[in-house]
Amino acid sequence: MPYRETTEKLAGYRREIAALRARMRELQATVEPEEVADYVLTGAGGPVRLSQLFGDKDTLFVIHNMGRTCPNCTMWADGFNGVLAHLEDRAGFVVASPDDPATQAAFAASRGWRFRMVSHQGTDFADKMGYRGGNGWLPGVSVFRKVGDRIVRVSAVAFDQGDDFCAVWHFFDMIPEGPAGWRAKFSYQ
């Protein structure tokens, strides 16, 4: 197919995706929130309640990260680091993983991450939120809201190759062969 014809067709698909996203936002606005417990997680300074992670915001993004052994979770987190100020202007933001706080701190320092991290180690937080499967931890994001003294979850999405939360996949979509078997790594030499 000629270049111009292909790009016009692709632009049409992108418009369809934008319209679908608008329909998704409309549906998201109708969600009945799910009440959750005020979990006690562990931050760099010790125990911290989920309610404390909101800071002065009424909304909180919790990234469910599989920990320092997952190159894909590391790639997602590298991307969050770049948009952190934008996200935190609107909502609280924290990355939760099964790693202990010392391991998290060392790994975050090695990556230059600036976002807050908490450990869900020893809790059923990730499991109850749906981020534990038969083979272990799963990646994704949950969005919580404070409603008076209650905490409710208003949204959740699992992460996977090609999702909307990692720009790398969308850049690769522009290459005719796509990722072509490419895999995330901790470093590229």
Contact map, one row per residue, 1 for C-alpha under 8 A:
111011000000000000000000000000000000000000000000000000000000000000000000000000000000000000000000000000000000000000000000000000000000000000000000000000000000000000000000000000000000000000000
111111000000000000000000000000000000000000000000000000000000000000000000000000000000000000000000000000000000000000000000000000000000000000000000000000000000000000000000000000000000000000000
111111100000000000000000000000000000000000000000000000000000000000000000000000000000000000000000000000000000000000000000000000000000000000000000000000000000000000000000000000000000000000000
011111110000000000000000000000000000000000000000000000000000000000000000000000000000000000000000000000000000000000000000000000000000000000000000000000000000000000000000000000000000000000000
111111111000000000000000000000000000000000000000000000000000000000000000000000000000000000000000000000000000000000000000000000000000000000000000000000000000000000000000000000000000000000000
111111111100000000000000000000000000000000000000000000000000000000000000000000000000000000000000000000000000000000000000000000000000000000000000000000000000000000000000000000000000000000000
001111111110000000000000000000000000000000000000000000000000000000000000000000000000000000000000000000000000000000000000000000000000000000000000000000000000000000000000000000000000000000000
000111111111000000000000000000000000000000000000000000000000000000000000000000000000000000000000000000000000000000000000000000000000000000000000000000000000000000000000000000000000000000000
000011111111100000000000000000000000000000000000000000000000000000000000000000000000000000000000000000000000000000000000000000000000000000000000000000000000000000000000000000000000000000000
000001111111110000000000000000000000000000000000000000000000000000000000000000000000000000000000000000000000000000000000000000000000000000000000000000000000000000000000000000000000000000000
000000111111111000000000000000000000000000000000000000000000000000000000000000000000000000000000000000000000000000000000000000000000000000000000000000000000000000000000000000000000000000000
000000011111111100000000000000000000000000000000000000000000000000000000000000000000000000000000000000000000000000000000000000000000000000000000000000000000000000000000000000000000000000000
000000001111111110000000000000000000000000000000000000000000000000000000000000000000000000000000000000000000000000000000000000000000000000000000000000000000000000000000000000000000000000000
000000000111111111000000000000000000000000000000000000000000000000000000000000000000000000000000000000000000000000000000000000000000000000000000000000000000000000000000000000000000000000000
000000000011111111100000000000000000000000000000000000000000000000000000000000000000000000000000000000000000000000000000000000000000000000000000000000000000000000000000000000000000000000000
000000000001111111110000000000000000000000000000000000000000000000000000000000000000000000000000000000000000000000000000000000000000000000000000000000000000000000000000000000000000000000000
000000000000111111111000000000000000000000000000000000000000000000000000000000000000000000000000000000000000000000000000000000000000000000000000000000000000000000000000000000000000000000000
000000000000011111111100000000000000000000000000000000000000000000000000000000000000000000000000000000000000000000000000000000000000000000000000000000000000000000000000000000000000000000000
000000000000001111111110000000000000000000000000000000000000000000000000000000000000000000000000000000000000000000000000000000000000000000000000000000000000000000000000000000000000000000000
000000000000000111111111000000000000000000000000000000000000000000000000000000000000000000000000000000000000000000000000000000000000000000000000000000000000000000000000000000000000000000000
000000000000000011111111100000000000000000000000000000000000000000000000000000000000000000000000000000000000000000000000000000000000000000000000000000000000000000000000000000000000000000000
000000000000000001111111110000000000000000000000000000000000000000000000000000000000000000000000000000000000000000000000000000000000000000000000000000000000000000000000000000000000000000000
000000000000000000111111111000000000000000000000000000000000000000000000000000000000000000000000000000000000000000000000000000000000000000000000000000000000000000000000000000000000000000000
000000000000000000011111111100000000000000000000000000000000000000000000000000000000000000000000000000000000000000000000000000000000000000000000000000000000000000000000000000000000000000000
000000000000000000001111111110000000000000000000000000000000000000000000000000000000000000000000000000000000000000000000000000000000000000000000000000000000000000000000000000000000000000000
000000000000000000000111111111000000000000000000000000000000000000000000000000000000000000000000000000000000000000000000000000000000000000000000000000000000000000000000000000000000000000000
000000000000000000000011111111100000000000000000000000000000000000000000000000000000000000000000000000000000000000000000000000000000000000000000000000000000000000000000000000000000000000000
000000000000000000000001111111100000000000000000000000000000000000000000000000000000000000000000000000000000000000000000000000000000000000000000000000000010000000000000000000000000000000000
000000000000000000000000111111100000000000000000000000000000000000000000000000000000000000000000000000000000000000000000000000000000000000000000000000000000000000000000000000000000000000000
000000000000000000000000011111110000000000000000000000000000000000000000000000000000000000000000000000000000000000000000000000000000000000000000000000000000000000000000000000000000000000000
000000000000000000000000001111111000000000000000000000000000000000000000000000000000000000000000000000000000000000000000000000000000000000000000000000000100000000000000000000000000000000000
000000000000000000000000000001111100000000000000000000000000000000000000000000000000000000000000000000000000000000000000000000000000000000000000000000000100000000000000000000000000000000000
000000000000000000000000000000111110000000000000000000000000000000000000000000000000000000000000000000000000000000000000000000000000000000000000000000011100000000000000000000000000000000000
000000000000000000000000000000011111000000000000000000000000000000000000000000000000000000000000000000000000000000000000000000000000000000000000000000011100000000000000000000000000000000000
000000000000000000000000000000001111100000000000000000000000000000000000000000000000000000000000000000000000000000000000000000000000000000000000000001111000000000000000000000000000000000000
000000000000000000000000000000000111110000000000000000000000000000000000000000000000000000000000000000000000000000000000000000000000000000000000000001111000000000000000000000000000000000000
000000000000000000000000000000000011111000000000000000000000000000000000000000000000000000000000000000000000000000000000000000000000000000000000000000100000000000000000000000000000000000000
000000000000000000000000000000000001111100000000111000000000000000000000000000000000000000000000000000000000000000000000000000000000000000000000000000100000000000000000000000000000000000000
000000000000000000000000000000000000111110000000110000000000000000000000000000000000000000000000000000000000000000000000000010000000000000000000000000000000000000000000000000000000000000000
000000000000000000000000000000000000011111000011110000000000000000000000000000000000000000000000000000000000000000000000001000000000000000000000000000000000000000000000000000000000000000000
000000000000000000000000000000000000001111100011110000000000000000000000000000000000000000000000000000000000000000000111101000000000000000000000000000000000000000000000000000000000000000000
000000000000000000000000000000000000000111111111000000000000000000000000000000000000000000000000000110000000000000000111100000000000000000000000000000000000000000000000000000000000000000000
000000000000000000000000000000000000000011111111000000000000000000000000000000000000000000000000000010000000000000001110000000000000000000000000000000000000000000000000000000000000000000000
000000000000000000000000000000000000000001111100000000000000000000000000000000000000000000000000000011001000000000001100000000000000000000000000000000000000000000000000000000000000000000000
000000000000000000000000000000000000000001111110000000000000000000000000000000000000000000000000000000000000000000000000000000000000000000000000000000000000000000000000000000000000000000000
000000000000000000000000000000000000000001111111000000000000000000000000000000000000000000000000000000000000000000000000000000000000000000000000000000000000000000000000000000000000000000000
000000000000000000000000000000000000000111101111100000000000000000000000000000000000000000000000000000000000000000000000000000000000000000000000000000000000000000000000000000000000000000000
000000000000000000000000000000000000000111100111110110000000000000000000000000000000000000000000000000000000000000000000000000000000000000000000000000000000000000000000000000000000000000000
000000000000000000000000000000000000011110000011111110000000000000000000000000000000000000000000000000000000000000000000000000000000000000000000000000000000000000000000000000000000000000000
000000000000000000000000000000000000011110000001111111000000000000000000000000000000000000000000000000000000000000000000000000000000000000000000000000000000000000000000000000000000000000000
000000000000000000000000000000000000010000000000111111000000000000000000000000000000000000000000000000000000000000000000000000000000000000000000010000100000000000000000000000000000000000000
000000000000000000000000000000000000000000000001111111100000000000000000000000000000000000000000000000000000000000000000000000000000000000000000000000000000000000000000000000000000000000000
000000000000000000000000000000000000000000000001111111100001000000000000000000000000000000011100000000000000000000000000000000000000000000000000000000000000000000000000000000000000000000000
000000000000000000000000000000000000000000000000011111111111000000000000000000000000000000111000000000000000000000000000000000000000000000000000000000000000000000000000000000000000000000000
000000000000000000000000000000000000000000000000000111111000000000000000000000000000000000010000000000000000000000000000000000000000000000000000000000000000000000000000000000000000000000000
000000000000000000000000000000000000000000000000000001111100000000000000000000000000000000010000000000000000000000000000000000000000000000000000000000000000000000000000000000000000000000000
000000000000000000000000000000000000000000000000000001111111000000000000000000000000000001110000000000000000000000000000000000000000000000000000000000000000000000000000000000000000000000000
000000000000000000000000000000000000000000000000000001011111000000000000000000000000000000110000000000000000000000000000000000000000000000000000111000000000000000000000000000000000000000000
000000000000000000000000000000000000000000000000000001001111100000000000000000000000000001110000000000000000000000000000000000000000000000000011110000000000000000000000000000000000000000000
000000000000000000000000000000000000000000000000000011001111110000000000000000000000000000111100000000000000000000000000000000000000000000000011100000000000000000000000000000000000000000000
000000000000000000000000000000000000000000000000000000000011111000000000000000000000000000111100000000000000000000000000000000000000000000001111000000000000000000000000000000000000000000000
000000000000000000000000000000000000000000000000000000000001111100000000000000000000000000001111000000000000000000000000000000000000000000001111000000000000000000000000000000000000000000000
000000000000000000000000000000000000000000000000000000000000111110000000000000000000000000001111000000000000000000000000000000000000000000111100000000000000000000000000000000000000000000000
000000000000000000000000000000000000000000000000000000000000011111000000000000000000000000000011100000000000000000000000000001000010000001111100000000000000000000000000000000000000000000000
000000000000000000000000000000000000000000000000000000000000001111100000100000000000000000000011110000000000000000000000000000000000000011110000000000000000000000000000000000000000000000000
000000000000000000000000000000000000000000000000000000000000000111111100100000000000000000000000110000000000000000000000000000000000000011100000000000000000000000000000000000000000000000000
000000000000000000000000000000000000000000000000000000000000000011111100110000000000000000000000111000010000000000000000000000000000000000000000000000000000000000000000000000000000000000000
000000000000000000000000000000000000000000000000000000000000000001111110110000000000000000000000001000010010000000000000000000000000000000000000000000000000000000000000000000000000000000000
000000000000000000000000000000000000000000000000000000000000000001111110000000000000000000000000000000000000000000000000000000000000000000000000000000000000000000000000000000000000000000000
000000000000000000000000000000000000000000000000000000000000000001111111110000000000000000000000000000000000000000000000000000000000000000000000000000000000000000000000000000000000000000000
000000000000000000000000000000000000000000000000000000000000000000011111111000000000000000000000000000000000000000000000000000000000000000000000000000000000000000000000000000000000000111000
000000000000000000000000000000000000000000000000000000000000000000000111111100000000000000000000000000000000000000000000000000000000000000000000000000000000000000000000000000000000000110000
000000000000000000000000000000000000000000000000000000000000000011110111111110000000000000000000000000000000000000000000000000000000000000100000000000000000000000000000000000000000000000000
000000000000000000000000000000000000000000000000000000000000000000110111111111000000000000000000000000000000000000000000000000000000000000000000000000000000000000000000000000000000000001000
000000000000000000000000000000000000000000000000000000000000000000000011111111100000000000000000000000000000000000000000000000000000000000000000000000000000000000000100000000000000000111000
000000000000000000000000000000000000000000000000000000000000000000000001111111110000000000000000000000000000000000000000000000000000000000000000000000000000000000001100000000000000000000000
000000000000000000000000000000000000000000000000000000000000000000000000111111111000000000000000000000000000000010000000000000000000000000000000000000000000000000000000000000000000000000000
000000000000000000000000000000000000000000000000000000000000000000000000011111111100000000000000000000000000001010000000000000000000000000000000000000000000000000000000000000000000000000000
000000000000000000000000000000000000000000000000000000000000000000000000001111111110000000000000000000000000000000000000000000000000000000000000000000000000000000000110000000000000000000000
000000000000000000000000000000000000000000000000000000000000000000000000000111111111000000000000000000000000000000000000000000000000000000000000000000000000000000000000000000000000000000000
000000000000000000000000000000000000000000000000000000000000000000000000000011111111000000000000000000000000000011100000000000000000000000000000000000000000000000000000000000000000000000000
000000000000000000000000000000000000000000000000000000000000000000000000000001111111100000000000000000000000000000000000000000000000000000000000000000000000000000000000000000000000000000000
000000000000000000000000000000000000000000000000000000000000000000000000000000111111111000000000000000000000000000000000000000000000000000000000000000000000000000000000000000000000000000000
000000000000000000000000000000000000000000000000000000000000000000000000000000011111111100001000000000000000000001100000000000000000000000000000000000000000000000000000000000000000000000000
000000000000000000000000000000000000000000000000000000000000000000000000000000000111111110000000000000000000000000000000000000000000000000000000000000000000000000000000000000000000000000000
000000000000000000000000000000000000000000000000000000000000000000000000000000000011111111000000000000000000000000000000000000000000000000000000000000000000000000000000000000000000000000000
000000000000000000000000000000000000000000000000000000000000000000000000000000000011111111111000000000000000000000000000000000000000000000000000000000000000000000000000000000000000000000000
000000000000000000000000000000000000000000000000000000000000000000000000000000000001111111111000000000000000000000000000000000000000000000000000000000000000000000000000000000000000000000000
000000000000000000000000000000000000000000000000000000000000000000000000000000000000111111100000000000000000000000000000000000000000000000000000000000000000000000000000000000000000000000000
000000000000000000000000000000000000000000000000000000001010000000000000000000000000011111110000000000000000000000000000000000000000000000000000000000000000000000000000000000000000000000000
000000000000000000000000000000000000000000000000000001001111100000000000000000000000001111111000000000000000000000000000000000000000000000000000000000000000000000000000000000000000000000000
000000000000000000000000000000000000000000000000000011111111100000000000000000000000001101111100000000000000000000000000000000000000000000000000000000000000000000000000000000000000000000000
000000000000000000000000000000000000000000000000000011000001111000000000000000000001001100111110000000000000000000110000000000000000000000000000000000000000000000000000000000000000000000000
000000000000000000000000000000000000000000000000000010000001111000000000000000000000000000011111000000000000000000111100000000000000000000000000000000000000000000000000000000000000000000000
000000000000000000000000000000000000000000000000000000000000011110000000000000000000000000001111100000000000000000111100000000000000000000000000000000000000000000000000000000000000000000000
000000000000000000000000000000000000000000000000000000000000011110000000000000000000000000000111110000000000000000001111000000000000000000000000000000000000000000000000000000000000000000000
000000000000000000000000000000000000000000000000000000000000000111100000000000000000000000000011111000000000000000001111100000000000000000000000000000000000000000000000000000000000000000000
000000000000000000000000000000000000000000000000000000000000000011100000000000000000000000000001111100000000000000000011100000000000000000000000000000000000000000000000000000000000000000000
000000000000000000000000000000000000000000000000000000000000000000110000000000000000000000000000111110110000000000000011100000000000000000000000000000000000000000000000000000000000000000000
000000000000000000000000000000000000000001000000000000000000000000000000000000000000000000000000011111110000000000000010100000000000000000000000000000000000000000000000000000000000000000000
000000000000000000000000000000000000000001110000000000000000000000000000000000000000000000000000001111111000000000001110000000000000000000000000000000000000000000000000000000000000000000000
000000000000000000000000000000000000000000010000000000000000000000000000000000000000000000000000000111111100000000000000000000000000000000000000000000000000000000000000000000000000000000000
000000000000000000000000000000000000000000000000000000000000000000000000000000000000000000000000001111111110000000000000000000000000000000000000000000000000000000000000000000000000000000000
000000000000000000000000000000000000000000000000000000000000000000110000000000000000000000000000001111111111000000001000000000000000000000000000000000000000000000000000000000000000000000000
000000000000000000000000000000000000000000010000000000000000000000000000000000000000000000000000000011111111100000000000000000000000000000000000000000000000000000000000000000000000000000000
000000000000000000000000000000000000000000000000000000000000000000000000000000000000000000000000000001111111110000000000000000000000000000000000000000000000000000000000000000000000000000000
000000000000000000000000000000000000000000000000000000000000000000010000000000000000000000000000000000111111111000000000000000000000000000000000000000000000000000000000000000000000000000000
000000000000000000000000000000000000000000000000000000000000000000000000000000000000000000000000000000011111111111000000000000000000000000000000000000000000000000000000000000000000000000000
000000000000000000000000000000000000000000000000000000000000000000000000000000000000000000000000000000001111111110000000000000000000000000000000000000000000000000000000000000000000000000000
000000000000000000000000000000000000000000000000000000000000000000000000000000000000000000000000000000000111111110000000000000000000000000000000000000000000000000000000000000000000000000000
000000000000000000000000000000000000000000000000000000000000000000000000000001000000000000000000000000000011111110000000000000000000000000000000000000000000000000000000000000000000000000000
000000000000000000000000000000000000000000000000000000000000000000000000000000000000000000000000000000000001111111000000000000000000000000000000000000000000000000000000000000000000000000000
000000000000000000000000000000000000000000000000000000000000000000000000000011001000000000000000000000000001111111100000000000000000000000000000000000000000000000000000000000000000000000000
000000000000000000000000000000000000000000000000000000000000000000000000000000001001000000000000000000000001000111110000000000000000000000000000000000000000000000000000000000000000000000000
000000000000000000000000000000000000000000000000000000000000000000000000000000001001000000001110000000000000000011111000000000000000000000000000000000000000000000000000000000000000000000000
000000000000000000000000000000000000000000000000000000000000000000000000000000000000000000001110000000000000000001111100000000000000000000000000000000000000000000000000000000000000000000000
000000000000000000000000000000000000000000110000000000000000000000000000000000000000000000000111100010010000000000111110000000000000000000000000000000000000000000000000000000000000000000000
000000000000000000000000000000000000000011110000000000000000000000000000000000000000000000000111100010000000000000011111000000000000000000000000000000000000000000000000000000000000000000000
000000000000000000000000000000000000000011100000000000000000000000000000000000000000000000000001111110000000000000001111100000000000000000000000000000000000000000000000000000000000000000000
000000000000000000000000000000000000000011000000000000000000000000000000000000000000000000000001111000000000000000000111111111000000000000000000000000000000000000000000000000000000000000000
000000000000000000000000000000000000000011000000000000000000000000000000000000000000000000000000111100000000000000000011111000000000000000000000000000000000000000000000000000000000000000000
000000000000000000000000000000000000000000000000000000000000000000000000000000000000000000000000000000000000000000000001111100000000000000000000000000000000000000000000000000000000000000000
000000000000000000000000000000000000000110000000000000000000000000000000000000000000000000000000000000000000000000000001111111000000000000000000000000000000000000000000000000000000000000000
000000000000000000000000000000000000000000000000000000000000000000000000000000000000000000000000000000000000000000000001011111110000000000000000000000000000000000000000000000000000000000000
000000000000000000000000000000000000001000000000000000000000000000000000000000000000000000000000000000000000000000000001001111111000000000000000000000000000000000000000000000000000000000000
000000000000000000000000000000000000000000000000000000000000000100000000000000000000000000000000000000000000000000000001001111111111000010000000000000000000000000000000000000000000000000000
000000000000000000000000000000000000000000000000000000000000000000000000000000000000000000000000000000000000000000000000000111111111000000000000000000000000000000000000000000000000000000000
000000000000000000000000000000000000000000000000000000000000000000000000000000000000000000000000000000000000000000000000000111111110000000000000000000000000000000000000000000000000000000000
000000000000000000000000000000000000000000000000000000000000000000000000000000000000000000000000000000000000000000000000000011111110000000000100000000000000000000000000000000000000000000000
000000000000000000000000000000000000000000000000000000000000000000000000000000000000000000000000000000000000000000000000000001111111100000000000000000000000000000000000000000000000000000000
000000000000000000000000000000000000000000000000000000000000000100000000000000000000000000000000000000000000000000000000000001111111100011110000000000000000010000000000000000000000000000000
000000000000000000000000000000000000000000000000000000000000000000000000000000000000000000000000000000000000000000000000000001100111111111000000000000000000000000000000000000000000000000000
000000000000000000000000000000000000000000000000000000000000000000000000000000000000000000000000000000000000000000000000000000000111111111000000000000000000000000000000000000000000000000000
000000000000000000000000000000000000000000000000000000000000000000000000000000000000000000000000000000000000000000000000000000000001111100000000000000000000000000000000000000000000000000000
000000000000000000000000000000000000000000000000000000000000000000000000000000000000000000000000000000000000000000000000000000000001111110000000000000000000000000000000000000000000000000000
000000000000000000000000000000000000000000000000000000000000000000000000000000000000000000000000000000000000000000000000000000000001111111000000000000000000000000000000000000000000000000000
000000000000000000000000000000000000000000000000000000000000000011000000000000000000000000000000000000000000000000000000000001000011101111100000000000000000000000000000000000000000000000000
000000000000000000000000000000000000000000000000000000000000000111000000000000000000000000000000000000000000000000000000000000000011100111110000000000000000010000000000000000000000000000000
000000000000000000000000000000000000000000000000000000000000001111000000100000000000000000000000000000000000000000000000000000000010000011111000000000000000011100000000000000000000000000000
000000000000000000000000000000000000000000000000000000000000001110000000000000000000000000000000000000000000000000000000000000000010000001111100000000000001111000000000000000000000000000000
000000000000000000000000000000000000000000000000000000000000111100000000000000000000000000000000000000000000000000000000000000000000000000111110000000000001111000000000000000000000000000000
000000000000000000000000000000000000000000000000000000000000111100000000000000000000000000000000000000000000000000000000000000001000000000011111000000001111100000000000000000000000000000000
000000000000000000000000000000000000000000000000000000000011110000000000000000000000000000000000000000000000000000000000000000000000000000001111100000001111000000000000000000000000000000000
000000000000000000000000000000000000000000000000000000000011110000000000000000000000000000000000000000000000000000000000000000000000000000000111110000111110000000000000000000000000000000000
000000000000000000000000000000000000000000000000000000000111000000000000000000000000000000000000000000000000000000000000000000000000000000000011111000111100000000000000000000000000000000000
000000000000000000000000000000000000000000000000001000000110000000000000000000000000000000000000000000000000000000000000000000000000000000000001111111110000000000000000000000000000000000000
000000000000000000000000000000000000000000000000000000000100000000000000000000000000000000000000000000000000000000000000000000000000000000000000111111110000000000000000000000000000000000000
000000000000000000000000000000000000000000000000000000000000000000000000000000000000000000000000000000000000000000000000000000000000000000000000011111000000000000000000000000000000000000000
000000000000000000000000000000000000000000000000000000000000000000000000000000000000000000000000000000000000000000000000000000000000000000000000011111100000000000000000000000000000000000000
000000000000000000000000000000000011000000000000000000000000000000000000000000000000000000000000000000000000000000000000000000000000000000000000011111110000000000000000000000000000000000000
000000000000000000000000000000000011110000000000001000000000000000000000000000000000000000000000000000000000000000000000000000000000000000000001111011111000000000000000000000000000000000000
000000000000000000000000000000001111000000000000000000000000000000000000000000000000000000000000000000000000000000000000000000000000000000000001111001111100000000000000000000000000000000000
000000000000000000000000000000001111000000000000000000000000000000000000000000000000000000000000000000000000000000000000000000000000000000000111100000111111000000000000000000000000000000000
000000000000000000000000000000111100000000000000000000000000000000000000000000000000000000000000000000000000000000000000000000000000000000000111100000011111000000000000000000000000000000000
000000000000000000000000000100000000000000000000000000000000000000000000000000000000000000000000000000000000000000000000000000000000000000000111000000001111100000000000000000000000000000000
000000000000000000000000000000000000000000000000000000000000000000000000000000000000000000000000000000000000000000000000000000000000000000011110000000001111110000000000000000000000000000000
000000000000000000000000000000000000000000000000000000000000000000000000000000000000000000000000000000000000000000000000000000000000000000011100000000000011111000000000000000000000000000000
000000000000000000000000000000000000000000000000000000000000000000000000000000000000000000000000000000000000000000000000000000000010000001111000000000000001111100000000000000000000000000000
000000000000000000000000000000000000000000000000000000000000000000000000000000000000000000000000000000000000000000000000000000000000000000111000000000000000111110101000000000000000000000000
000000000000000000000000000000000000000000000000000000000000000000000000000000000000000000000000000000000000000000000000000000000000000000100000000000000000011111100000000000000000000000000
000000000000000000000000000000000000000000000000000000000000000000000000000000000000000000000000000000000000000000000000000000000000000000000000000000000000001111100000100000000000000000000
000000000000000000000000000000000000000000000000000000000000000000000000000000000000000000000000000000000000000000000000000000000000000000000000000000000000000111110100110000000000000000000
000000000000000000000000000000000000000000000000000000000000000000000000000000000000000000000000000000000000000000000000000000000000000000000000000000000000001111111100100000000000000000000
000000000000000000000000000000000000000000000000000000000000000000000000000000000000000000000000000000000000000000000000000000000000000000000000000000000000000001111110000000000000000000000
000000000000000000000000000000000000000000000000000000000000000000000000000100000000000000000000000000000000000000000000000000000000000000000000000000000000001000111110000000000000000000000
000000000000000000000000000000000000000000000000000000000000000000000000001100100000000000000000000000000000000000000000000000000000000000000000000000000000000001111111110000000000000000000
000000000000000000000000000000000000000000000000000000000000000000000000000000100000000000000000000000000000000000000000000000000000000000000000000000000000000000011111111000000000000000000
000000000000000000000000000000000000000000000000000000000000000000000000000000000000000000000000000000000000000000000000000000000000000000000000000000000000000000000111111100000000000000000
000000000000000000000000000000000000000000000000000000000000000000000000000000000000000000000000000000000000000000000000000000000000000000000000000000000000000011100111111110000010000000000
000000000000000000000000000000000000000000000000000000000000000000000000000000000000000000000000000000000000000000000000000000000000000000000000000000000000000001000111111111000000000000000
000000000000000000000000000000000000000000000000000000000000000000000000000000000000000000000000000000000000000000000000000000000000000000000000000000000000000000000011111111100000000000000
000000000000000000000000000000000000000000000000000000000000000000000000000000000000000000000000000000000000000000000000000000000000000000000000000000000000000000000001111111100110000000000
000000000000000000000000000000000000000000000000000000000000000000000000000000000000000000000000000000000000000000000000000000000000000000000000000000000000000000000000111111111110000000000
000000000000000000000000000000000000000000000000000000000000000000000000000000000000000000000000000000000000000000000000000000000000000000000000000000000000000000000000011111110100000000000
000000000000000000000000000000000000000000000000000000000000000000000000000000000000000000000000000000000000000000000000000000000000000000000000000000000000000000000000001111111110000000000
000000000000000000000000000000000000000000000000000000000000000000000000000000000000000000000000000000000000000000000000000000000000000000000000000000000000000000000000000011111100000000000
000000000000000000000000000000000000000000000000000000000000000000000000000000000000000000000000000000000000000000000000000000000000000000000000000000000000000000000000000010111111000000000
000000000000000000000000000000000000000000000000000000000000000000000000000000000000000000000000000000000000000000000000000000000000000000000000000000000000000000000000000111111111000000000
000000000000000000000000000000000000000000000000000000000000000000000000000000000000000000000000000000000000000000000000000000000000000000000000000000000000000000000000100110101111110000000
000000000000000000000000000000000000000000000000000000000000000000000000000000000000000000000000000000000000000000000000000000000000000000000000000000000000000000000000000000001111110000000
000000000000000000000000000000000000000000000000000000000000000000000000000000000000000000000000000000000000000000000000000000000000000000000000000000000000000000000000000000000011111000000
000000000000000000000000000000000000000000000000000000000000000000000000000000000000000000000000000000000000000000000000000000000000000000000000000000000000000000000000000000000011111100000
000000000000000000000000000000000000000000000000000000000000000000000000000000000000000000000000000000000000000000000000000000000000000000000000000000000000000000000000000000000000111110000
000000000000000000000000000000000000000000000000000000000000000000000011001000000000000000000000000000000000000000000000000000000000000000000000000000000000000000000000000000000000011111000
000000000000000000000000000000000000000000000000000000000000000000000011001000000000000000000000000000000000000000000000000000000000000000000000000000000000000000000000000000000000001111110
000000000000000000000000000000000000000000000000000000000000000000000010011000000000000000000000000000000000000000000000000000000000000000000000000000000000000000000000000000000000000111110
000000000000000000000000000000000000000000000000000000000000000000000000000000000000000000000000000000000000000000000000000000000000000000000000000000000000000000000000000000000000000011111
000000000000000000000000000000000000000000000000000000000000000000000000000000000000000000000000000000000000000000000000000000000000000000000000000000000000000000000000000000000000000011111
000000000000000000000000000000000000000000000000000000000000000000000000000000000000000000000000000000000000000000000000000000000000000000000000000000000000000000000000000000000000000000111
